[in-house]
Amino acid sequence: MRSRIEPEGIFQLKIALSGSSPLIWRRVLVPSNFSLKKLHQVIQIVMGWQNSHLYLFLIDDVTYTEYELDFEDDSEVKPASIKLSKVFTIATQFTYEYDFGDGWEHSVTLEKALELENTYSYPICIGGGNACPPEDCGGLRGYYNMLKEMKTPNDVEHESTKTWLGGFFDPSTFDPNRINRDMLWEKKW
């Protein structure tokens, strides 16, 4: 399988959930001609989010999004259609924020630019660590509280949290092969 748009090159990116400990992160290879909007879709898949909330990118004090944001004061807002090849001439690290209520901030870092290899289907997740928090759990504070409830059977919230999570949640798991096979490569980019 190949991307519909032939990339000129490939960017290796590290995406890390800011403030998480242990660090929740992913390493991906994405085509240089992907837009920020497509990068948003990649981040949603590799991190494990459900794409049910608004998002933005903050790059060199400029906000990029596909939404009109009422809470932005005087900062500049630009469309998310800008290509990654252009973005990385502005900055090699920037912020991606998802779900303004829970406030999931991610650091996106350009690790290196690579030449296209025909042996891969792009985008591809090549590494990572730890499970993504569940949607709508209240940000990092809510997530860590949820983990504490899960580890403490005599906690009054243990059973309801366990039920809410579907009975089982292992915060240390991550499988890039499942993400690539079941989600990234199924999508028509």
Residue, then its C-alpha position, 0 to 999 in steps of 0.5 A: m500500500r502506498s500513499r495516494i500523494e507521492p511524498e518528496g521526503i519523509f519526516q521522523l517525528k516524536i510525539a510526546l504527551s506533555g507532562s506524562s510520567p512515565l512518558i507517553w510517546r510515539r515515533v512516526l514517519v510521515p510524508s513531508n507533503f502532509s498538511l497539519k490537518k493530516l498530521h492531526q489525523v496521524i496523531q489521533i490514530v497513533m496516540g489512541w484518541q477518538n477524534s471527538h474534540l477540537y484541536l490546534f497546533l501552536i507553532d512559533d506563537v501562531t495558532y493553526t487550526e481548521y476552527e474559528l476559536d473564540f478564546e483566542d485573544d490577539s494571536e494570529v490564527k492560520p488554516a491547518s492546510i499548511k504543509l509539514s515541509k513549510v512548518f519545519t522551516i519555521a520550527t523543529q518543535f511545536t505544540y499540538e493540543y487536543d480537547f481544550g477541556d481536558g487540555w491534552e498537550h503534545s510536543v511534536t519534534l522533528e527528529k530527522a528528515l529521511e529519504l523515501e523508502n519504497t519498503y514502507s507504507y506511509p505514514i508508519c508508527i515505528g515506536g512508542g511507549n505506554a497507553c494513551p489515556p482514555e478520552d474524557c477522563g479529566g486530563l492528566r490529573g484525572y488520568y492519574n487519579m483513575l489509575k490510582e482507583m484501578k490499583t486500589p480495590n478498596d477505593v470507592e470508585h474502583e468498580s465504577t472506574k473499572t466498568w467505565l474502562g471496560g474491565f481492564f486497562d494496562p497503562s504500560t501497553f503499546d503495540p505499533n504493529r497493531i496501530n499500523r495494521d489496523m488503523l494507519w494502513e486502512k486509511k486512504w491518505 
